[in-house]
Amino acid sequence: MRKMLIRLTLLVAFGLMLSGPGLPALAQSDSVIRVMNESRNVRFPGELVFDVTIEGDQEISQVRLNYRIAGARVWSYANSEFLSNQQVTVKFSHLLDDSAYLPPGTRLDYYYSIRDAAGNALETSKESFIYADNRFDWQQVQVGALMLHYHDLPSSKSARIAEDLAGPLAALAEILELPDVQPIQGFIYNNLREATPAFPNLSQTITQQHVFQGFAFAESGVFLGVGLQPSLIVHESAHLMLAQSLGPGVRLIPSWLNEGFASYVEPGSRPYSGRSLSSQGPPLRAMSEVSGTPQDIEYFYLKAESVVAYLVGEFGTESFQRFLGSLRQGHSVGEALESTYGFDTDGLDANWADSEVGGSMTSPGRFSPATPFLWFNSWFLGVLILLVMGVVLVRYVYRKLRPADDDYFDWDDSLPY
């Protein structure tokens, strides 16, 4: 899914007992305040605990934990109550609540600010650690800038996936004009049961119906997904690489462009034409965010992919690169469309609606395993209908063909299908 804004004032827990007690280096070697011991513990899911023991020549009066996602500009902080003494052990917990979220694989920075009763102050040196999900014994395979983490799968499968990914990821970097892709971390779960505690919690309907199969987080350079599939991995990598290409100064990018581009570059992408889709759903100007029912989201992805396919197919890759370059310079999407193609967002919508670039959609809805969706409800209903029809048909044929006195395989009419 689209990159999500991570609230740095809170942390979510993904299980990792981080490397044992480590003593941060002191900012002042002759300080009268000394850090004696420090440890970090993540209890999956939902709790992150820091413990620090401090000793001073004077009573310790204040201890503050400062933290941030590595490389972020803003530090958040937490305080904890304790009884002043010359030696204190302070615990920082309850850093999480239901609205907090941080994906596994994110690198965090932290340090302590300490004061004593005499006004002496100490700041420990900055420490970093990787916030990961330790429920599984993760293995890794490297594909260019992507470090892919998976578990309990044969290495031969990951090797084949790496071969399948090399070409599409290289082509993606070329489209985005990224000669040096920054490192990307991808964590692949084997099924939804494993992934659900690691995924962000969206609306009840979206969560219960398992609409999304993957999520990307540009701030952390991390994506999560279900299933070791090239289409999913390329889709989520595209989100992170697009963010790298546009840079931190770019204006807010609408989801139709973000999701449309990621869907378009998937291996095996089969976009529909604007003429096939234009009678359904909202206009582009109303597609700045992915929202609505599962059916609304289905159409959102179909249209977004089709619109990007129209831009590239009708005007070429170089024009699309100039369009991204205009965004990189700080222009809005409408301004970048005007300067590159000669029309704004409404003009793009109108031109796309009359376009035959892409396939023809004869019936609403199509989602293969290559998409970021798990469309289980429709699939299950279809299978159930086929099973019932099959039972009825077998029963009918059997009654027509069996001998009159043969009741060895007779049906019990009191039993349900």
C-alpha positions as CSV (number, residue, x, y, z in Angstrom):
1,M,0.0,0.0,0.0
2,R,0.9,3.7,-0.2
3,K,3.6,5.0,2.1
4,M,2.3,5.9,5.5
5,L,3.2,8.8,7.8
6,I,4.7,7.2,10.9
7,R,4.0,9.0,14.2
8,L,7.4,9.3,15.9
9,T,5.9,10.2,19.3
10,L,5.0,6.5,19.8
11,L,6.6,3.1,19.0
12,V,4.9,-0.2,18.1
13,A,6.4,-3.5,19.2
14,F,7.5,-6.2,16.9
15,G,9.3,-8.9,18.8
16,L,13.0,-8.6,19.1
17,M,15.1,-9.1,22.1
18,L,17.7,-6.7,21.1
19,S,21.4,-7.2,21.8
20,G,22.1,-7.5,25.5
21,P,23.0,-4.8,27.9
22,G,25.1,-2.1,26.2
23,L,26.6,1.0,27.8
24,P,26.2,4.1,25.7
25,A,29.4,6.2,25.6
26,L,29.3,9.3,27.9
27,A,29.3,12.7,26.3
28,Q,31.6,13.9,29.1
29,S,34.3,11.4,30.3
30,D,34.8,13.3,33.6
31,S,31.1,13.8,34.4
32,V,29.8,13.2,37.9
33,I,26.9,11.3,36.4
34,R,27.6,7.8,35.2
35,V,25.5,5.3,33.2
36,M,26.1,1.9,34.9
37,N,23.9,-0.4,32.8
38,E,21.3,-0.1,30.0
39,S,19.1,-2.6,28.2
40,R,16.3,-2.7,25.6
41,N,13.6,-5.3,25.3
42,V,10.8,-5.6,22.8
43,R,7.9,-7.9,23.7
44,F,5.9,-8.7,20.6
45,P,3.3,-7.4,20.0
46,G,2.7,-4.2,21.8
47,E,5.4,-3.3,24.3
48,L,8.9,-1.7,24.1
49,V,10.9,-1.4,27.4
50,F,14.1,0.5,28.1
51,D,15.9,0.1,31.4
52,V,18.8,2.3,32.5
53,T,20.8,2.3,35.7
54,I,22.5,5.7,36.6
55,E,24.8,6.7,39.4
56,G,25.9,10.1,40.4
57,D,27.8,12.1,43.1
58,Q,24.5,14.0,43.6
59,E,20.9,12.7,43.6
60,I,19.7,12.0,40.1
61,S,16.6,14.2,39.5
62,Q,15.6,13.7,35.8
63,V,16.1,11.0,33.1
64,R,14.7,11.5,29.7
65,L,14.7,9.0,26.7
66,N,15.0,10.7,23.3
67,Y,14.3,8.6,20.2
68,R,13.5,8.9,16.4
69,I,13.5,6.9,13.2
70,A,17.1,6.9,12.0
71,G,17.8,10.0,9.9
72,A,14.6,11.8,10.8
73,R,14.9,15.5,11.7
74,V,12.7,15.5,14.8
75,W,13.4,13.7,18.0
76,S,10.6,12.5,20.3
77,Y,11.1,11.9,24.0
78,A,9.6,10.1,27.0
79,N,9.9,10.8,30.8
80,S,9.5,8.3,33.6
81,E,8.9,8.8,37.3
82,F,11.3,7.5,39.9
83,L,12.5,8.3,43.4
84,S,15.5,10.6,43.4
85,N,18.7,8.9,44.7
86,Q,22.4,8.8,43.9
87,Q,21.8,5.5,42.1
88,V,18.5,4.9,40.3
89,T,17.2,2.4,37.8
90,V,14.6,3.9,35.5
91,K,12.2,2.0,33.3
92,F,10.6,3.4,30.1
93,S,7.5,1.5,29.0
94,H,4.0,2.1,27.8
95,L,5.5,3.9,24.8
96,L,2.8,2.3,22.7
97,D,-0.9,2.8,22.2
98,D,-3.4,1.5,19.7
99,S,-2.7,4.3,17.2
100,A,1.1,3.7,17.2
101,Y,2.7,1.8,14.3
102,L,6.2,1.1,13.2
103,P,7.1,-1.6,10.7
104,P,9.6,-4.2,11.5
105,G,13.0,-3.6,10.0
106,T,13.1,0.1,10.9
107,R,16.3,1.5,12.4
108,L,15.8,3.6,15.5
109,D,18.2,6.1,17.1
110,Y,18.0,7.0,20.8
111,Y,20.0,8.6,23.7
112,Y,19.4,9.6,27.3
113,S,19.3,13.2,28.8
114,I,20.1,13.1,32.5
115,R,20.3,15.8,35.2
116,D,21.1,15.7,38.9
117,A,20.0,17.8,41.9
118,A,23.0,20.1,41.6
119,G,22.2,21.0,38.0
120,N,24.8,18.8,36.4
121,A,23.7,17.4,33.0
122,L,24.8,14.5,30.8
123,E,23.7,13.4,27.4
124,T,24.7,9.9,26.4
125,S,26.0,9.3,22.9
126,K,23.5,8.3,20.2
127,E,22.8,4.5,19.8
128,S,21.0,2.7,17.0
129,F,19.3,-0.6,16.6
130,I,17.1,-2.5,14.1
131,Y,13.5,-2.9,15.2
132,A,12.5,-6.4,13.9
133,D,10.0,-9.2,14.3
134,N,11.8,-12.1,16.2
135,R,9.0,-14.6,15.9
136,F,10.8,-16.2,13.0
137,D,14.3,-17.2,12.0
138,W,14.8,-14.8,9.1
139,Q,17.0,-15.6,6.1
140,Q,18.2,-13.0,3.6
141,V,18.8,-12.8,-0.1
142,Q,20.3,-9.7,-1.7
143,V,19.0,-8.3,-5.0
144,G,20.8,-5.1,-5.9
145,A,19.8,-2.5,-3.3
146,L,17.1,-4.8,-1.9
147,M,17.7,-7.0,1.1
148,L,14.8,-9.5,1.1
149,H,14.0,-11.2,4.4
150,Y,12.0,-14.5,4.4
151,H,11.7,-17.6,6.6
152,D,11.0,-21.3,6.4
153,L,11.4,-21.5,2.7
154,P,14.0,-23.5,0.7
155,S,17.0,-21.4,-0.4
156,S,16.4,-22.7,-4.0
157,K,13.1,-20.8,-4.1
158,S,14.7,-17.5,-2.9
159,A,17.5,-17.9,-5.4
160,R,14.9,-18.2,-8.3
161,I,13.0,-15.2,-7.0
162,A,16.3,-13.2,-6.9
163,E,16.9,-14.1,-10.5
164,D,13.4,-13.1,-11.5
165,L,13.7,-9.8,-9.6
166,A,17.0,-8.6,-11.0
167,G,15.7,-7.5,-14.3
168,P,12.5,-5.7,-13.2
169,L,14.3,-3.9,-10.3
170,A,17.0,-2.7,-12.7
171,A,14.4,-1.5,-15.2
172,L,12.6,0.3,-12.4
173,A,15.7,2.1,-11.4
174,E,16.3,3.2,-15.0
175,I,12.7,4.5,-15.4
176,L,13.1,6.5,-12.2
177,E,16.6,7.7,-13.2
178,L,18.1,6.3,-9.9
179,P,21.8,5.4,-10.6
180,D,22.4,4.7,-6.9
181,V,19.4,3.2,-5.2
182,Q,19.5,3.5,-1.4
183,P,19.1,0.3,0.6
184,I,15.6,-1.2,0.8
185,Q,14.5,-3.8,3.3
186,G,11.6,-6.2,2.5
187,F,10.0,-8.7,4.9
188,I,8.0,-11.5,3.4
189,Y,5.5,-13.5,5.5
190,N,4.2,-16.8,4.3
191,N,0.5,-16.2,5.1
192,L,-1.9,-13.6,6.4
193,R,-2.0,-15.2,9.9
194,E,1.7,-14.5,10.3
195,A,1.5,-11.1,8.7
196,T,-1.6,-9.6,10.5
197,P,0.3,-8.7,13.7
198,A,3.0,-7.0,11.6
199,F,0.6,-5.1,9.3
200,P,-0.9,-1.7,10.2
201,N,-4.4,-1.9,11.5
202,L,-6.7,-0.2,9.0
203,S,-10.5,0.0,9.2
204,Q,-12.3,-3.0,10.6
205,T,-13.8,-4.0,7.2
206,I,-10.5,-3.7,5.3
207,T,-8.6,-5.6,8.0
208,Q,-11.2,-8.4,8.3
209,Q,-11.4,-8.9,4.6
210,H,-7.6,-8.8,4.2
211,V,-7.8,-6.4,1.2
212,F,-4.1,-5.5,1.1
213,Q,-1.3,-7.9,0.6
214,G,1.6,-5.5,1.1
215,F,2.6,-2.2,2.6
216,A,5.6,0.1,1.9
217,F,7.0,2.7,4.3
218,A,9.2,5.4,2.7
219,E,10.3,6.9,6.0
220,S,11.8,3.6,7.1
221,G,12.8,2.3,3.7
222,V,10.9,-0.9,4.5
223,F,8.1,-2.9,3.0
224,L,6.1,-5.9,4.3
225,G,4.2,-8.5,2.2
226,V,2.6,-11.9,2.0
227,G,4.1,-14.4,-0.4
228,L,7.4,-14.5,-2.1
229,Q,6.1,-13.2,-5.5
230,P,8.0,-11.0,-7.9
231,S,4.9,-8.9,-8.6
232,L,4.3,-8.0,-5.0
233,I,8.0,-7.4,-4.3
234,V,8.4,-5.1,-7.3
235,H,5.2,-3.3,-6.5
236,E,6.3,-2.4,-3.0
237,S,9.9,-1.7,-4.0
238,A,8.5,0.8,-6.6
239,H,6.9,2.8,-3.8
240,L,10.2,3.1,-2.0
241,M,12.2,3.8,-5.1
242,L,9.7,6.4,-6.3
243,A,10.1,8.2,-3.0
244,Q,13.9,8.1,-3.3
245,S,13.6,9.5,-6.9
246,L,11.4,12.4,-5.9
247,G,13.3,13.3,-2.8
248,P,12.2,14.8,0.5
249,G,11.3,18.2,-0.8
250,V,8.6,17.0,-3.2
251,R,5.0,18.0,-2.6
252,L,2.4,15.5,-1.5
253,I,2.0,12.9,-4.3
254,P,-1.6,11.7,-4.8
255,S,-2.2,8.0,-4.3
256,W,-3.5,7.5,-7.9
257,L,0.1,8.3,-9.1
258,N,1.9,6.4,-6.4
259,E,-0.3,3.2,-6.6
260,G,-0.7,3.5,-10.3
261,F,3.0,3.6,-11.0
262,A,3.7,0.7,-8.6
263,S,0.9,-1.4,-10.3
264,Y,2.1,-0.5,-13.8
265,V,5.6,-1.7,-13.3
266,E,4.6,-5.0,-11.8
267,P,5.8,-8.0,-13.9
268,G,2.8,-9.2,-15.8
269,S,0.9,-5.9,-15.4
270,R,-2.3,-5.9,-17.6
271,P,-3.9,-2.5,-17.4
272,Y,-7.3,-1.8,-18.9
273,S,-8.0,1.1,-21.2
274,G,-9.7,4.3,-20.0
275,R,-12.6,3.7,-22.3
276,S,-13.2,0.4,-20.5
277,L,-13.1,1.9,-17.0
278,S,-14.3,5.5,-17.3
279,S,-17.9,4.8,-16.6
280,Q,-17.0,3.7,-13.0
281,G,-15.7,5.3,-9.9
282,P,-14.6,8.8,-9.0
283,P,-12.6,11.4,-11.0
284,L,-8.8,11.6,-10.5
285,R,-9.1,14.8,-8.4
286,A,-11.0,12.7,-5.8
287,M,-8.3,10.0,-5.8
288,S,-5.6,11.6,-3.7
289,E,-6.0,8.9,-1.0
290,V,-7.0,5.2,-1.1
291,S,-10.2,4.8,0.8
292,G,-13.7,3.3,0.7
293,T,-15.1,-0.2,0.6
294,P,-13.1,-3.1,-0.8
295,Q,-15.0,-2.6,-4.1
296,D,-14.1,1.1,-4.2
297,I,-10.4,0.2,-3.6
298,E,-10.6,-2.4,-6.4
299,Y,-11.6,0.2,-8.9
300,F,-9.1,2.7,-7.5
301,Y,-6.2,0.4,-8.3
302,L,-7.6,-0.5,-11.7
303,K,-8.0,3.2,-12.7
304,A,-4.7,4.3,-11.2
305,E,-2.8,1.6,-13.1
306,S,-4.6,2.5,-16.3
307,V,-3.9,6.2,-16.1
308,V,-0.2,5.7,-15.6
309,A,-0.2,3.1,-18.5
310,Y,-1.9,5.8,-20.6
311,L,0.7,8.4,-19.8
312,V,3.6,6.1,-20.6
313,G,2.0,4.3,-23.5
314,E,0.6,7.4,-25.3
315,F,3.5,9.9,-24.7
316,G,6.5,7.7,-23.9
317,T,8.9,7.0,-21.1
318,E,11.0,10.1,-21.6
319,S,7.9,12.3,-21.2
320,F,7.0,10.5,-18.0
321,Q,10.6,11.0,-16.7
322,R,10.2,14.8,-17.4
323,F,6.9,14.7,-15.5
324,L,8.7,13.2,-12.5
325,G,11.5,15.7,-12.9
326,S,9.0,18.5,-12.6
327,L,7.6,17.0,-9.4
328,R,11.2,16.7,-8.2
329,Q,11.6,20.5,-8.6
330,G,8.7,21.1,-6.3
331,H,5.8,21.6,-8.7
332,S,2.4,20.2,-8.0
333,V,1.0,17.3,-10.0
334,G,-1.3,19.7,-11.9
335,E,1.6,22.0,-12.7
336,A,3.9,19.1,-13.7
337,L,1.2,17.7,-16.0
338,E,0.7,21.1,-17.6
339,S,4.4,21.7,-18.3
340,T,5.0,18.1,-19.6
341,Y,1.8,17.1,-21.4
342,G,-0.2,20.3,-21.9
343,F,-3.2,19.4,-19.7
344,D,-4.0,19.4,-15.9
345,T,-5.5,16.7,-13.8
346,D,-9.0,17.2,-15.2
347,G,-7.6,17.2,-18.7
348,L,-5.7,13.9,-18.0
349,D,-9.0,12.4,-16.7
350,A,-10.8,13.4,-19.9
351,N,-8.1,12.3,-22.3
352,W,-7.7,9.0,-20.4
353,A,-11.4,8.3,-20.5
354,D,-11.4,8.3,-24.3
355,S,-8.2,6.3,-24.6
356,E,-7.9,2.7,-25.9
357,V,-4.4,2.2,-24.4
358,G,-4.6,-1.1,-22.5
359,G,-7.0,-4.0,-22.6
360,S,-10.7,-4.1,-22.8
361,M,-12.6,-4.9,-19.6
362,T,-15.8,-6.8,-20.3
363,S,-16.8,-7.4,-16.7
364,P,-16.0,-5.5,-13.5
365,G,-13.2,-6.7,-11.3
366,R,-10.0,-8.6,-11.9
367,F,-7.3,-9.4,-9.3
368,S,-4.7,-12.0,-9.9
369,P,-2.2,-13.1,-7.2
370,A,0.2,-10.5,-8.8
371,T,-1.8,-7.6,-7.4
372,P,-1.5,-6.2,-3.8
373,F,-4.9,-7.7,-3.0
374,L,-6.2,-10.9,-1.5
375,W,-9.7,-11.0,-2.8
376,F,-10.9,-14.0,-0.7
377,N,-14.6,-13.3,-0.3
378,S,-15.5,-13.5,-4.0
379,W,-13.1,-16.5,-4.5
380,F,-14.6,-18.4,-1.6
381,L,-18.2,-17.7,-2.7
382,G,-17.4,-18.9,-6.3
383,V,-15.8,-22.1,-5.1
384,L,-18.8,-22.8,-2.7
385,I,-21.3,-22.3,-5.5
386,L,-19.3,-24.7,-7.8
387,L,-19.1,-27.3,-5.0
388,V,-22.9,-27.2,-4.4
389,M,-23.6,-27.5,-8.1
390,G,-21.2,-30.4,-8.4
391,V,-22.9,-32.3,-5.6
392,V,-26.4,-31.7,-7.0
393,L,-25.2,-32.9,-10.5
394,V,-23.5,-36.0,-9.2
395,R,-26.6,-36.9,-7.1
396,Y,-28.9,-36.4,-10.1
397,V,-26.7,-38.6,-12.5
398,Y,-26.4,-41.3,-9.8
399,R,-30.1,-41.6,-9.3
400,K,-30.6,-41.8,-13.1
401,L,-28.0,-44.5,-13.6
402,R,-28.3,-46.8,-10.5
403,P,-30.2,-50.1,-10.6
404,A,-33.6,-49.9,-8.8
405,D,-32.6,-52.5,-6.2
406,D,-29.1,-51.1,-5.6
407,D,-29.0,-49.1,-2.4
408,Y,-25.3,-49.6,-1.4
409,F,-24.3,-46.0,-2.2
410,D,-27.7,-44.5,-1.5
411,W,-27.8,-40.9,-0.3
412,D,-29.2,-39.9,3.1
413,D,-31.7,-37.2,2.3
414,S,-31.7,-36.0,6.0
415,L,-28.1,-34.8,5.6
416,P,-27.2,-31.3,4.3
417,Y,-25.0,-30.9,1.3
